[in-house]
Amino acid sequence: MQSRQKKFRRSFLVQKGENFIPVSATDFAFFFIRNGVVKGVIKDDLMFHLDEKLEDLEKDLDPDLFFRANRQFIVQRSSIESLQSYFGGRLIVKVKP
């Protein structure tokens, strides 16, 4: 029996002005939801609107590269700049950008 490995999402088609451009999944530093809208921030500090649910993104992204920090954020591990202790066993995660 041959096991199938899950293929994770490698790129997104995002709108920039009047055009749509492909952006590699690894270019995104983090994804977040605000007021019901999911946005992705790339390492150049540009933000793009995504027409997907954060839960669906979590399933589509490689867990070796991305993790769900909380209900509002999915963070790429390599974009973490530092971690700080916070009250109640919580952490403050500083990402770049």
Gaussian input, Z-matrix of N, CA and C with variables (Angstrom, degrees):
# hf/3-21g

backbone

0 1
 N
 C     1     B1
 C     2     B2     1     A1
 N     3     B3     2     A2     1     D1
 C     4     B4     3     A3     2     D2
 C     5     B5     4     A4     3     D3
 N     6     B6     5     A5     4     D4
 C     7     B7     6     A6     5     D5
 C     8     B8     7     A7     6     D6
 N     9     B9     8     A8     7     D7
 C    10    B10     9     A9     8     D8
 C    11    B11    10    A10     9     D9
 N    12    B12    11    A11    10    D10
 C    13    B13    12    A12    11    D11
 C    14    B14    13    A13    12    D12
 N    15    B15    14    A14    13    D13
 C    16    B16    15    A15    14    D14
 C    17    B17    16    A16    15    D15
 N    18    B18    17    A17    16    D16
 C    19    B19    18    A18    17    D17
 C    20    B20    19    A19    18    D18
 N    21    B21    20    A20    19    D19
 C    22    B22    21    A21    20    D20
 C    23    B23    22    A22    21    D21
 N    24    B24    23    A23    22    D22
 C    25    B25    24    A24    23    D23
 C    26    B26    25    A25    24    D24
 N    27    B27    26    A26    25    D25
 C    28    B28    27    A27    26    D26
 C    29    B29    28    A28    27    D27
 N    30    B30    29    A29    28    D28
 C    31    B31    30    A30    29    D29
 C    32    B32    31    A31    30    D30
 N    33    B33    32    A32    31    D31
 C    34    B34    33    A33    32    D32
 C    35    B35    34    A34    33    D33
 N    36    B36    35    A35    34    D34
 C    37    B37    36    A36    35    D35
 C    38    B38    37    A37    36    D36
 N    39    B39    38    A38    37    D37
 C    40    B40    39    A39    38    D38
 C    41    B41    40    A40    39    D39
 N    42    B42    41    A41    40    D40
 C    43    B43    42    A42    41    D41
 C    44    B44    43    A43    42    D42
 N    45    B45    44    A44    43    D43
 C    46    B46    45    A45    44    D44
 C    47    B47    46    A46    45    D45
 N    48    B48    47    A47    46    D46
 C    49    B49    48    A48    47    D47
 C    50    B50    49    A49    48    D48
 N    51    B51    50    A50    49    D49
 C    52    B52    51    A51    50    D50
 C    53    B53    52    A52    51    D51
 N    54    B54    53    A53    52    D52
 C    55    B55    54    A54    53    D53
 C    56    B56    55    A55    54    D54
 N    57    B57    56    A56    55    D55
 C    58    B58    57    A57    56    D56
 C    59    B59    58    A58    57    D57
 N    60    B60    59    A59    58    D58
 C    61    B61    60    A60    59    D59
 C    62    B62    61    A61    60    D60
 N    63    B63    62    A62    61    D61
 C    64    B64    63    A63    62    D62
 C    65    B65    64    A64    63    D63
 N    66    B66    65    A65    64    D64
 C    67    B67    66    A66    65    D65
 C    68    B68    67    A67    66    D66
 N    69    B69    68    A68    67    D67
 C    70    B70    69    A69    68    D68
 C    71    B71    70    A70    69    D69
 N    72    B72    71    A71    70    D70
 C    73    B73    72    A72    71    D71
 C    74    B74    73    A73    72    D72
 N    75    B75    74    A74    73    D73
 C    76    B76    75    A75    74    D74
 C    77    B77    76    A76    75    D75
 N    78    B78    77    A77    76    D76
 C    79    B79    78    A78    77    D77
 C    80    B80    79    A79    78    D78
 N    81    B81    80    A80    79    D79
 C    82    B82    81    A81    80    D80
 C    83    B83    82    A82    81    D81
 N    84    B84    83    A83    82    D82
 C    85    B85    84    A84    83    D83
 C    86    B86    85    A85    84    D84
 N    87    B87    86    A86    85    D85
 C    88    B88    87    A87    86    D86
 C    89    B89    88    A88    87    D87
 N    90    B90    89    A89    88    D88
 C    91    B91    90    A90    89    D89
 C    92    B92    91    A91    90    D90
 N    93    B93    92    A92    91    D91
 C    94    B94    93    A93    92    D92
 C    95    B95    94    A94    93    D93
 N    96    B96    95    A95    94    D94
 C    97    B97    96    A96    95    D95
 C    98    B98    97    A97    96    D96
 N    99    B99    98    A98    97    D97
 C   100   B100    99    A99    98    D98
 C   101   B101   100   A100    99    D99
 N   102   B102   101   A101   100   D100
 C   103   B103   102   A102   101   D101
 C   104   B104   103   A103   102   D102
 N   105   B105   104   A104   103   D103
 C   106   B106   105   A105   104   D104
 C   107   B107   106   A106   105   D105
 N   108   B108   107   A107   106   D106
 C   109   B109   108   A108   107   D107
 C   110   B110   109   A109   108   D108
 N   111   B111   110   A110   109   D109
 C   112   B112   111   A111   110   D110
 C   113   B113   112   A112   111   D111
 N   114   B114   113   A113   112   D112
 C   115   B115   114   A114   113   D113
 C   116   B116   115   A115   114   D114
 N   117   B117   116   A116   115   D115
 C   118   B118   117   A117   116   D116
 C   119   B119   118   A118   117   D117
 N   120   B120   119   A119   118   D118
 C   121   B121   120   A120   119   D119
 C   122   B122   121   A121   120   D120
 N   123   B123   122   A122   121   D121
 C   124   B124   123   A123   122   D122
 C   125   B125   124   A124   123   D123
 N   126   B126   125   A125   124   D124
 C   127   B127   126   A126   125   D125
 C   128   B128   127   A127   126   D126
 N   129   B129   128   A128   127   D127
 C   130   B130   129   A129   128   D128
 C   131   B131   130   A130   129   D129
 N   132   B132   131   A131   130   D130
 C   133   B133   132   A132   131   D131
 C   134   B134   133   A133   132   D132
 N   135   B135   134   A134   133   D133
 C   136   B136   135   A135   134   D134
 C   137   B137   136   A136   135   D135
 N   138   B138   137   A137   136   D136
 C   139   B139   138   A138   137   D137
 C   140   B140   139   A139   138   D138
 N   141   B141   140   A140   139   D139
 C   142   B142   141   A141   140   D140
 C   143   B143   142   A142   141   D141
 N   144   B144   143   A143   142   D142
 C   145   B145   144   A144   143   D143
 C   146   B146   145   A145   144   D144
 N   147   B147   146   A146   145   D145
 C   148   B148   147   A147   146   D146
 C   149   B149   148   A148   147   D147
 N   150   B150   149   A149   148   D148
 C   151   B151   150   A150   149   D149
 C   152   B152   151   A151   150   D150
 N   153   B153   152   A152   151   D151
 C   154   B154   153   A153   152   D152
 C   155   B155   154   A154   153   D153
 N   156   B156   155   A155   154   D154
 C   157   B157   156   A156   155   D155
 C   158   B158   157   A157   156   D156
 N   159   B159   158   A158   157   D157
 C   160   B160   159   A159   158   D158
 C   161   B161   160   A160   159   D159
 N   162   B162   161   A161   160   D160
 C   163   B163   162   A162   161   D161
 C   164   B164   163   A163   162   D162
 N   165   B165   164   A164   163   D163
 C   166   B166   165   A165   164   D164
 C   167   B167   166   A166   165   D165
 N   168   B168   167   A167   166   D166
 C   169   B169   168   A168   167   D167
 C   170   B170   169   A169   168   D168
 N   171   B171   170   A170   169   D169
 C   172   B172   171   A171   170   D170
 C   173   B173   172   A172   171   D171
 N   174   B174   173   A173   172   D172
 C   175   B175   174   A174   173   D173
 C   176   B176   175   A175   174   D174
 N   177   B177   176   A176   175   D175
 C   178   B178   177   A177   176   D176
 C   179   B179   178   A178   177   D177
 N   180   B180   179   A179   178   D178
 C   181   B181   180   A180   179   D179
 C   182   B182   181   A181   180   D180
 N   183   B183   182   A182   181   D181
 C   184   B184   183   A183   182   D182
 C   185   B185   184   A184   183   D183
 N   186   B186   185   A185   184   D184
 C   187   B187   186   A186   185   D185
 C   188   B188   187   A187   186   D186
 N   189   B189   188   A188   187   D187
 C   190   B190   189   A189   188   D188
 C   191   B191   190   A190   189   D189
 N   192   B192   191   A191   190   D190
 C   193   B193   192   A192   191   D191
 C   194   B194   193   A193   192   D192
 N   195   B195   194   A194   193   D193
 C   196   B196   195   A195   194   D194
 C   197   B197   196   A196   195   D195
 N   198   B198   197   A197   196   D196
 C   199   B199   198   A198   197   D197
 C   200   B200   199   A199   198   D198
 N   201   B201   200   A200   199   D199
 C   202   B202   201   A201   200   D200
 C   203   B203   202   A202   201   D201
 N   204   B204   203   A203   202   D202
 C   205   B205   204   A204   203   D203
 C   206   B206   205   A205   204   D204
 N   207   B207   206   A206   205   D205
 C   208   B208   207   A207   206   D206
 C   209   B209   208   A208   207   D207
 N   210   B210   209   A209   208   D208
 C   211   B211   210   A210   209   D209
 C   212   B212   211   A211   210   D210
 N   213   B213   212   A212   211   D211
 C   214   B214   213   A213   212   D212
 C   215   B215   214   A214   213   D213
 N   216   B216   215   A215   214   D214
 C   217   B217   216   A216   215   D215
 C   218   B218   217   A217   216   D216
 N   219   B219   218   A218   217   D217
 C   220   B220   219   A219   218   D218
 C   221   B221   220   A220   219   D219
 N   222   B222   221   A221   220   D220
 C   223   B223   222   A222   221   D221
 C   224   B224   223   A223   222   D222
 N   225   B225   224   A224   223   D223
 C   226   B226   225   A225   224   D224
 C   227   B227   226   A226   225   D225
 N   228   B228   227   A227   226   D226
 C   229   B229   228   A228   227   D227
 C   230   B230   229   A229   228   D228
 N   231   B231   230   A230   229   D229
 C   232   B232   231   A231   230   D230
 C   233   B233   232   A232   231   D231
 N   234   B234   233   A233   232   D232
 C   235   B235   234   A234   233   D233
 C   236   B236   235   A235   234   D234
 N   237   B237   236   A236   235   D235
 C   238   B238   237   A237   236   D236
 C   239   B239   238   A238   237   D237
 N   240   B240   239   A239   238   D238
 C   241   B241   240   A240   239   D239
 C   242   B242   241   A241   240   D240
 N   243   B243   242   A242   241   D241
 C   244   B244   243   A243   242   D242
 C   245   B245   244   A244   243   D243
 N   246   B246   245   A245   244   D244
 C   247   B247   246   A246   245   D245
 C   248   B248   247   A247   246   D246
 N   249   B249   248   A248   247   D247
 C   250   B250   249   A249   248   D248
 C   251   B251   250   A250   249   D249
 N   252   B252   251   A251   250   D250
 C   253   B253   252   A252   251   D251
 C   254   B254   253   A253   252   D252
 N   255   B255   254   A254   253   D253
 C   256   B256   255   A255   254   D254
 C   257   B257   256   A256   255   D255
 N   258   B258   257   A257   256   D256
 C   259   B259   258   A258   257   D257
 C   260   B260   259   A259   258   D258
 N   261   B261   260   A260   259   D259
 C   262   B262   261   A261   260   D260
 C   263   B263   262   A262   261   D261
 N   264   B264   263   A263   262   D262
 C   265   B265   264   A264   263   D263
 C   266   B266   265   A265   264   D264
 N   267   B267   266   A266   265   D265
 C   268   B268   267   A267   266   D266
 C   269   B269   268   A268   267   D267
 N   270   B270   269   A269   268   D268
 C   271   B271   270   A270   269   D269
 C   272   B272   271   A271   270   D270
 N   273   B273   272   A272   271   D271
 C   274   B274   273   A273   272   D272
 C   275   B275   274   A274   273   D273
 N   276   B276   275   A275   274   D274
 C   277   B277   276   A276   275   D275
 C   278   B278   277   A277   276   D276
 N   279   B279   278   A278   277   D277
 C   280   B280   279   A279   278   D278
 C   281   B281   280   A280   279   D279
 N   282   B282   281   A281   280   D280
 C   283   B283   282   A282   281   D281
 C   284   B284   283   A283   282   D282
 N   285   B285   284   A284   283   D283
 C   286   B286   285   A285   284   D284
 C   287   B287   286   A286   285   D285
 N   288   B288   287   A287   286   D286
 C   289   B289   288   A288   287   D287
 C   290   B290   289   A289   288   D288

   B1=1.4468
   B2=1.5325
   B3=1.2988
   B4=1.4591
   B5=1.5254
   B6=1.3224
   B7=1.4587
   B8=1.5235
   B9=1.3028
   B10=1.4656
   B11=1.5135
   B12=1.3087
   B13=1.4572
   B14=1.5138
   B15=1.3223
   B16=1.4573
   B17=1.5204
   B18=1.3127
   B19=1.4627
   B20=1.5245
   B21=1.3085
   B22=1.4541
   B23=1.5163
   B24=1.3123
   B25=1.4564
   B26=1.5259
   B27=1.3281
   B28=1.4649
   B29=1.5236
   B30=1.3405
   B31=1.4662
   B32=1.5232
   B33=1.3194
   B34=1.4590
   B35=1.5232
   B36=1.3124
   B37=1.4556
   B38=1.5227
   B39=1.3326
   B40=1.4602
   B41=1.5280
   B42=1.3250
   B43=1.4603
   B44=1.5211
   B45=1.3427
   B46=1.4639
   B47=1.5150
   B48=1.3317
   B49=1.4640
   B50=1.5144
   B51=1.3173
   B52=1.4614
   B53=1.5200
   B54=1.3211
   B55=1.4604
   B56=1.5189
   B57=1.3173
   B58=1.4563
   B59=1.5168
   B60=1.3209
   B61=1.4674
   B62=1.5280
   B63=1.3340
   B64=1.4661
   B65=1.5269
   B66=1.3200
   B67=1.4597
   B68=1.5292
   B69=1.3143
   B70=1.4546
   B71=1.5268
   B72=1.3112
   B73=1.4675
   B74=1.5255
   B75=1.3287
   B76=1.4640
   B77=1.5316
   B78=1.3385
   B79=1.4626
   B80=1.5267
   B81=1.3273
   B82=1.4613
   B83=1.5234
   B84=1.3320
   B85=1.4623
   B86=1.5246
   B87=1.3440
   B88=1.4579
   B89=1.5231
   B90=1.3205
   B91=1.4587
   B92=1.5234
   B93=1.3415
   B94=1.4550
   B95=1.5171
   B96=1.3182
   B97=1.4658
   B98=1.5197
   B99=1.3255
   B100=1.4624
   B101=1.5232
   B102=1.3213
   B103=1.4652
   B104=1.5271
   B105=1.3222
   B106=1.4549
   B107=1.5170
   B108=1.3218
   B109=1.4666
   B110=1.5290
   B111=1.3376
   B112=1.4643
   B113=1.5229
   B114=1.3238
   B115=1.4645
   B116=1.5163
   B117=1.3158
   B118=1.4525
   B119=1.5116
   B120=1.3220
   B121=1.4605
   B122=1.5206
   B123=1.3387
   B124=1.4604
   B125=1.5261
   B126=1.3102
   B127=1.4588
   B128=1.5229
   B129=1.3452
   B130=1.4667
   B131=1.5192
   B132=1.3410
   B133=1.4628
   B134=1.5304
   B135=1.3141
   B136=1.4622
   B137=1.5203
   B138=1.3356
   B139=1.4468
   B140=1.5283
   B141=1.3397
   B142=1.4579
   B143=1.5205
   B144=1.3242
   B145=1.4593
   B146=1.5227
   B147=1.3340
   B148=1.4515
   B149=1.5241
   B150=1.3067
   B151=1.4612
   B152=1.5223
   B153=1.3264
   B154=1.4531
   B155=1.5191
   B156=1.3007
   B157=1.4560
   B158=1.5270
   B159=1.3166
   B160=1.4555
   B161=1.5342
   B162=1.3225
   B163=1.4651
   B164=1.5294
   B165=1.3430
   B166=1.4662
   B167=1.5223
   B168=1.3297
   B169=1.4664
   B170=1.5254
   B171=1.3118
   B172=1.4602
   B173=1.5305
   B174=1.3246
   B175=1.4659
   B176=1.5250
   B177=1.3505
   B178=1.4627
   B179=1.5331
   B180=1.3332
   B181=1.4657
   B182=1.5221
   B183=1.3113
   B184=1.4598
   B185=1.5340
   B186=1.3334
   B187=1.4663
   B188=1.5259
   B189=1.3173
   B190=1.4571
   B191=1.5309
   B192=1.3535
   B193=1.4636
   B194=1.5221
   B195=1.3290
   B196=1.4632
   B197=1.5279
   B198=1.3437
   B199=1.4592
   B200=1.5196
   B201=1.3176
   B202=1.4641
   B203=1.5171
   B204=1.3256
   B205=1.4636
   B206=1.5294
   B207=1.3293
   B208=1.4621
   B209=1.5313
   B210=1.3148
   B211=1.4692
   B212=1.5234
   B213=1.3248
   B214=1.4607
   B215=1.5274
   B216=1.3259
   B217=1.4656
   B218=1.5244
   B219=1.3272
   B220=1.4543
   B221=1.5218
   B222=1.3280
   B223=1.4642
   B224=1.5254
   B225=1.3318
   B226=1.4633
   B227=1.5284
   B228=1.2970
   B229=1.4685
   B230=1.5300
   B231=1.3315
   B232=1.4680
   B233=1.5221
   B234=1.3466
   B235=1.4647
   B236=1.5253
   B237=1.3274
   B238=1.4664
   B239=1.5215
   B240=1.3124
   B241=1.4634
   B242=1.5189
   B243=1.3530
   B244=1.4628
   B245=1.5263
   B246=1.3231
   B247=1.4644
   B248=1.5215
   B249=1.3395
   B250=1.4668
   B251=1.5221
   B252=1.3078
   B253=1.4630
   B254=1.5192
   B255=1.3266
   B256=1.4517
   B257=1.5149
   B258=1.2932
   B259=1.4599
   B260=1.5269
   B261=1.3186
   B262=1.4596
   B263=1.5141
   B264=1.3340
   B265=1.4649
   B266=1.5115
   B267=1.3042
   B268=1.4633
   B269=1.5164
   B270=1.3374
   B271=1.4529
   B272=1.5120
   B273=1.3137
   B274=1.4627
   B275=1.5223
   B276=1.3193
   B277=1.4665
   B278=1.5205
   B279=1.3174
   B280=1.4587
   B281=1.5273
   B282=1.3246
   B283=1.4662
   B284=1.5192
   B285=1.3278
   B286=1.4570
   B287=1.5120
   B288=1.2648
   B289=1.4645
   B290=1.5046
   A1=109.00
   A2=114.81
   A3=120.34
   A4=109.05
   A5=116.35
   A6=119.15
   A7=109.45
   A8=114.44
   A9=119.87
   A10=108.88
   A11=114.56
   A12=119.03
   A13=108.67
   A14=115.53
   A15=120.46
   A16=109.59
   A17=115.54
   A18=121.26
   A19=107.50
   A20=115.69
   A21=120.38
   A22=110.24
   A23=114.63
   A24=121.99
   A25=110.18
   A26=115.42
   A27=119.94
   A28=113.50
   A29=117.44
   A30=118.94
   A31=110.92
   A32=114.40
   A33=123.39
   A34=108.21
   A35=116.92
   A36=121.97
   A37=106.05
   A38=116.78
   A39=121.80
   A40=110.12
   A41=114.39
   A42=119.34
   A43=109.52
   A44=114.43
   A45=121.95
   A46=106.42
   A47=115.08
   A48=119.98
   A49=109.55
   A50=116.77
   A51=122.55
   A52=112.66
   A53=117.27
   A54=121.81
   A55=112.19
   A56=114.74
   A57=122.27
   A58=107.64
   A59=115.82
   A60=119.79
   A61=109.54
   A62=116.84
   A63=118.78
   A64=110.14
   A65=116.03
   A66=121.46
   A67=107.04
   A68=115.84
   A69=121.23
   A70=110.19
   A71=116.92
   A72=120.99
   A73=110.64
   A74=116.94
   A75=120.03
   A76=113.03
   A77=117.92
   A78=120.69
   A79=111.75
   A80=116.92
   A81=120.20
   A82=110.41
   A83=116.34
   A84=122.06
   A85=109.75
   A86=116.61
   A87=120.54
   A88=110.14
   A89=114.22
   A90=123.66
   A91=106.46
   A92=116.50
   A93=119.15
   A94=109.73
   A95=114.75
   A96=120.58
   A97=108.12
   A98=115.07
   A99=121.20
   A100=107.66
   A101=115.63
   A102=122.08
   A103=111.57
   A104=116.99
   A105=121.58
   A106=115.01
   A107=117.69
   A108=121.80
   A109=108.90
   A110=115.91
   A111=120.87
   A112=108.89
   A113=114.78
   A114=121.05
   A115=108.88
   A116=115.48
   A117=121.89
   A118=109.18
   A119=117.01
   A120=122.44
   A121=107.51
   A122=115.49
   A123=119.05
   A124=109.19
   A125=115.40
   A126=121.28
   A127=113.46
   A128=117.49
   A129=121.13
   A130=111.16
   A131=117.26
   A132=125.20
   A133=112.56
   A134=117.54
   A135=121.82
   A136=108.42
   A137=116.48
   A138=121.63
   A139=109.87
   A140=115.62
   A141=121.25
   A142=110.15
   A143=115.52
   A144=122.74
   A145=108.11
   A146=117.42
   A147=122.05
   A148=109.19
   A149=116.78
   A150=121.80
   A151=111.13
   A152=116.21
   A153=121.70
   A154=109.20
   A155=115.76
   A156=120.82
   A157=108.68
   A158=116.03
   A159=120.83
   A160=110.76
   A161=116.79
   A162=121.15
   A163=110.75
   A164=116.80
   A165=120.75
   A166=111.25
   A167=116.64
   A168=120.53
   A169=110.46
   A170=116.17
   A171=120.47
   A172=110.92
   A173=117.26
   A174=121.68
   A175=112.05
   A176=116.58
   A177=121.53
   A178=113.89
   A179=117.44
   A180=121.26
   A181=111.34
   A182=115.71
   A183=122.46
   A184=109.99
   A185=118.94
   A186=120.44
   A187=113.64
   A188=118.39
   A189=120.26
   A190=111.04
   A191=116.77
   A192=121.56
   A193=112.99
   A194=117.47
   A195=122.30
   A196=110.36
   A197=116.12
   A198=119.61
   A199=110.12
   A200=114.99
   A201=121.76
   A202=107.78
   A203=116.81
   A204=121.86
   A205=111.43
   A206=115.94
   A207=121.98
   A208=107.94
   A209=117.72
   A210=119.56
   A211=113.08
   A212=117.51
   A213=120.68
   A214=115.15
   A215=119.25
   A216=120.65
   A217=113.67
   A218=115.57
   A219=124.23
   A220=105.35
   A221=116.97
   A222=122.15
   A223=109.98
   A224=115.07
   A225=118.75
   A226=107.82
   A227=116.50
   A228=121.27
   A229=112.39
   A230=117.58
   A231=120.15
   A232=113.25
   A233=118.15
   A234=119.73
   A235=112.45
   A236=117.50
   A237=120.27
   A238=109.23
   A239=114.83
   A240=121.48
   A241=111.33
   A242=116.25
   A243=119.81
   A244=110.07
   A245=114.18
   A246=122.77
   A247=108.11
   A248=116.26
   A249=120.86
   A250=108.79
   A251=116.56
   A252=121.19
   A253=109.20
   A254=114.93
   A255=121.38
   A256=107.25
   A257=118.29
   A258=123.05
   A259=111.72
   A260=115.64
   A261=121.54
   A262=114.54
   A263=117.67
   A264=120.37
   A265=113.88
   A266=117.31
   A267=121.57
   A268=110.35
   A269=114.63
   A270=121.09
   A271=110.54
   A272=116.04
   A273=122.55
   A274=105.68
   A275=116.33
   A276=121.89
   A277=107.95
   A278=117.49
   A279=121.87
   A280=107.60
   A281=114.68
   A282=120.13
   A283=109.56
   A284=116.06
   A285=120.29
   A286=107.79
   A287=122.95
   A288=126.35
   A289=110.98
   D1=128.76
   D2=-178.16
   D3=-97.22
   D4=128.25
   D5=178.90
   D6=-87.25
   D7=139.36
   D8=178.86
   D9=-98.32
   D10=130.36
   D11=175.95
   D12=-88.57
   D13=139.61
   D14=179.22
   D15=-67.91
   D16=136.24
   D17=175.66
   D18=-92.87
   D19=123.16
   D20=-179.18
   D21=-93.82
   D22=157.13
   D23=-177.59
   D24=-63.11
   D25=133.12
   D26=-178.01
   D27=-108.98
   D28=-19.61
   D29=-179.15
   D30=-153.78
   D31=164.29
   D32=178.22
   D33=-129.57
   D34=146.07
   D35=173.16
   D36=-102.06
   D37=110.64
   D38=-174.82
   D39=-117.73
   D40=153.76
   D41=-179.13
   D42=-90.35
   D43=131.14
   D44=174.80
   D45=-130.12
   D46=102.71
   D47=-174.77
   D48=67.46
   D49=-126.66
   D50=179.12
   D51=-86.10
   D52=-11.95
   D53=-173.23
   D54=-106.04
   D55=160.69
   D56=171.45
   D57=-110.23
   D58=134.04
   D59=-179.21
   D60=-127.26
   D61=148.06
   D62=175.03
   D63=-82.35
   D64=138.29
   D65=177.48
   D66=-129.93
   D67=128.87
   D68=179.17
   D69=-64.62
   D70=142.43
   D71=178.51
   D72=-58.52
   D73=-35.28
   D74=-178.32
   D75=-73.43
   D76=-9.97
   D77=175.10
   D78=-78.75
   D79=-16.83
   D80=-179.64
   D81=-81.39
   D82=129.20
   D83=176.27
   D84=-80.48
   D85=-40.87
   D86=178.38
   D87=-163.08
   D88=163.34
   D89=174.95
   D90=-123.38
   D91=146.21
   D92=178.08
   D93=-149.90
   D94=164.11
   D95=177.84
   D96=-119.49
   D97=134.10
   D98=177.60
   D99=-142.89
   D100=126.26
   D101=-178.53
   D102=54.44
   D103=37.36
   D104=176.80
   D105=79.91
   D106=3.88
   D107=-178.52
   D108=-112.58
   D109=129.32
   D110=178.71
   D111=-90.05
   D112=131.59
   D113=178.85
   D114=-128.06
   D115=153.16
   D116=175.86
   D117=-124.20
   D118=137.29
   D119=179.67
   D120=-112.80
   D121=124.53
   D122=178.70
   D123=-91.63
   D124=169.31
   D125=-173.18
   D126=-65.30
   D127=-16.80
   D128=175.68
   D129=-84.62
   D130=8.91
   D131=179.91
   D132=68.08
   D133=27.22
   D134=172.93
   D135=-96.88
   D136=143.29
   D137=-178.11
   D138=-113.93
   D139=137.63
   D140=179.79
   D141=-127.47
   D142=141.66
   D143=174.96
   D144=-80.40
   D145=135.30
   D146=178.49
   D147=-120.50
   D148=137.81
   D149=179.94
   D150=-93.45
   D151=53.45
   D152=-178.39
   D153=-140.64
   D154=160.57
   D155=175.07
   D156=-85.45
   D157=148.11
   D158=178.72
   D159=-61.38
   D160=-34.80
   D161=178.63
   D162=-63.32
   D163=-40.20
   D164=178.58
   D165=-68.36
   D166=-38.68
   D167=177.11
   D168=-61.92
   D169=-42.31
   D170=-179.54
   D171=-58.26
   D172=-39.56
   D173=179.39
   D174=-72.02
   D175=-31.97
   D176=-175.00
   D177=-84.27
   D178=-20.17
   D179=-176.31
   D180=-92.40
   D181=146.87
   D182=-179.34
   D183=-65.86
   D184=118.79
   D185=-179.02
   D186=-67.73
   D187=-13.69
   D188=173.68
   D189=-73.90
   D190=-21.59
   D191=-178.65
   D192=-106.19
   D193=-33.14
   D194=-174.42
   D195=-124.56
   D196=150.43
   D197=172.87
   D198=-142.61
   D199=154.14
   D200=179.64
   D201=-84.16
   D202=108.11
   D203=-177.58
   D204=-74.11
   D205=-39.06
   D206=176.17
   D207=-163.78
   D208=-164.95
   D209=-177.11
   D210=-67.00
   D211=-22.40
   D212=-175.74
   D213=-102.95
   D214=-15.68
   D215=-171.43
   D216=-130.83
   D217=139.61
   D218=165.31
   D219=-118.97
   D220=125.98
   D221=-171.78
   D222=-119.14
   D223=138.41
   D224=172.14
   D225=-78.77
   D226=130.59
   D227=-175.20
   D228=-56.69
   D229=-38.71
   D230=-176.98
   D231=-73.40
   D232=-11.17
   D233=179.06
   D234=-91.74
   D235=-1.03
   D236=179.26
   D237=-74.22
   D238=124.45
   D239=179.11
   D240=-91.53
   D241=-42.96
   D242=179.04
   D243=-162.00
   D244=163.34
   D245=175.32
   D246=-125.95
   D247=140.13
   D248=178.23
   D249=-129.49
   D250=143.83
   D251=174.02
   D252=-69.05
   D253=145.63
   D254=178.10
   D255=-136.61
   D256=172.36
   D257=-177.92
   D258=-59.58
   D259=149.30
   D260=174.10
   D261=68.28
   D262=26.62
   D263=178.87
   D264=75.15
   D265=13.49
   D266=179.04
   D267=-89.28
   D268=166.45
   D269=178.63
   D270=-124.42
   D271=149.06
   D272=169.05
   D273=-102.33
   D274=122.38
   D275=-178.55
   D276=-105.32
   D277=119.61
   D278=175.92
   D279=-100.99
   D280=125.70
   D281=-178.82
   D282=-115.93
   D283=158.68
   D284=173.64
   D285=-113.79
   D286=130.89
   D287=5.86
   D288=-75.86

